[in-house]
Amino acid sequence: MEFNAKKIDNANAVVTATLDKETLEKNLDKLAKQAAKTMNIQGFRKGKVPVSVVKQRHGEQLKQDAQSEALRALVQDALKELKIDNKDLIGEPAITKFDEKEDGSIDVEIKFSCKPVVDLGDYEALIPEVKAIEVTDEEIDERIDQMAKSSAPLEKIKRKRMARKGDFVVIDFEGYIDGEKFNGGTANDHTLELGSNSFIPGFEDQIIGMKYDETKDVVVNFPNKYHAAELAGKEATFKVTLKEIKEKGETVIDDAFAAKVLPNEKEATVELLREKVAEQIKAEKKAKYYNEELKPAFLEALVDNIKMDLPEAVLEQEINNSLNNDLRALSEEEFEKLKEDKEAIEKMREDARPSAIDSVKATFIVDALAKEQNVDVSDQEVTQVLYYEAMQMGQDPQALIKQYQENGYLPAIKMSMIEDRVITKLLDSKAK
């Protein structure tokens, strides 16, 4: 079979050919003979079914299978001609032309996307300057004071007074919507910190100023995007009784306190606690500094300075993802209107192209950097991160991991972790 195969650039190739009638008929005969050996057809012994009968019964399917076999052979011959290894292909080859002609032959065009060649060049020269991160004594004192306050025991106030912001109140409440109780709206002896914003907006504000044993109607509106859809946006009245007011006691910051908050240290002291807190604050500042300032600047510099050809299949997929996200953000009315305007949709696609190009480039650059720096993330590490996040959110870790797996999110999460790790490593090298 004659074909013409050429590389468009370092990441894309195309092959054009005509699948001749003789090749297709030869494939069909071979497949029909193979099927005849195993097919069960009433009136014929197994393995003795005539080929003509097989063709008559399953001609259309055999025809498609014969075409598929010819296409597979064409792809392998083209890759060999182009000197492209199967492992370097991205996704499946795309059949962009398939014209069946009257003489039984088929004109085809197949496009390939390949892993691009990434020349990192002097990428280390693009690493931005990294300022030293400092932690002040005042910041350490403030953090330790916060720790002391959060661990301080709750104590009943010594004299009865009105509730105020910062108090911990013990309340009973019953919730009603349109005069009817609703599920989850009733509790007894519930401790609530006023000012914590842990209840429906406006609830805590109306508790401020209440006295011991006072009962009051608290009227609030559930948010429009409340997690319980049946309550979202509705007005509710809570009959609230204030039973007790508590406030945080005082905690002495000494070695005993240090031992309490550093249970794994054999000889915990206030000085050791200050060192540990300083390390924690420094790590937090570093993460914020890297993520909000240095990493975006470094990635932008890499994308702007490193030139490469991009696989069209990956780029088109990224553009489609961006377009779908934009469409999902539209109101139903806007979406219905847009469906009839093909030019507007095409413009949205083109508007999404520049950022898609940058995103795809960044992905391949980070992959090349990770190989250069011997940085990797195991599947087990990805699972551990997801497990921890699920625990933090009060979700079932196994269910969350399964959900991410079924939706195909795990590779993207892994790539994000690799990106964070390799860029952090490079920034750290600059800091040293």
Sequence and secondary structure as in RCSB ss.txt:
>XXXX:A:sequence
MEFNAKKIDNANAVVTATLDKETLEKNLDKLAKQAAKTMNIQGFRKGKVPVSVVKQRHGEQLKQDAQSEALRALV
QDALKELKIDNKDLIGEPAITKFDEKEDGSIDVEIKFSCKPVVDLGDYEALIPEVKAIEVTDEEIDERIDQMAKS
SAPLEKIKRKRMARKGDFVVIDFEGYIDGEKFNGGTANDHTLELGSNSFIPGFEDQIIGMKYDETKDVVVNFPNK
YHAAELAGKEATFKVTLKEIKEKGETVIDDAFAAKVLPNEKEATVELLREKVAEQIKAEKKAKYYNEELKPAFLE
ALVDNIKMDLPEAVLEQEINNSLNNDLRALSEEEFEKLKEDKEAIEKMREDARPSAIDSVKATFIVDALAKEQNV
DVSDQEVTQVLYYEAMQMGQDPQALIKQYQENGYLPAIKMSMIEDRVITKLLDSKAK
>XXXX:A:secstr
  EEEEEEETTEEEEEEEE HHHHHHHHHHHHHHHHTT   TTS TT   HHHHHHHHHHHHHHHHHHHHHHHHH
HHHHHHHT  GGGB S  EEEEEEE TTS EEEEEEEEB       SGGGGS         HHHHHHHHHHHHHH
HS EEE SS     TT EEEEEEEEEETTEEEEEEEEEEEEEETTS  SSTTHHHHHTT  TT EEEEEEE  TT
 SSTTTTT EEEEEEEEEEEEEE     SHHHHHHH TT TT  HHHHHHHHHHHHHHHHHHHHIIIIIHHHHHH
HHHHH      HHHHHHHHHHHHHHHHHTS HHHHHHHHT HHHHHHHHHHHHHHHHHHHHHHHHHHHHHHHTT 
   HHHHHHHHHHHHHHTT  HHHHHHHHHHTT HHHHHHHHHHHHHHHHHHHHHH 
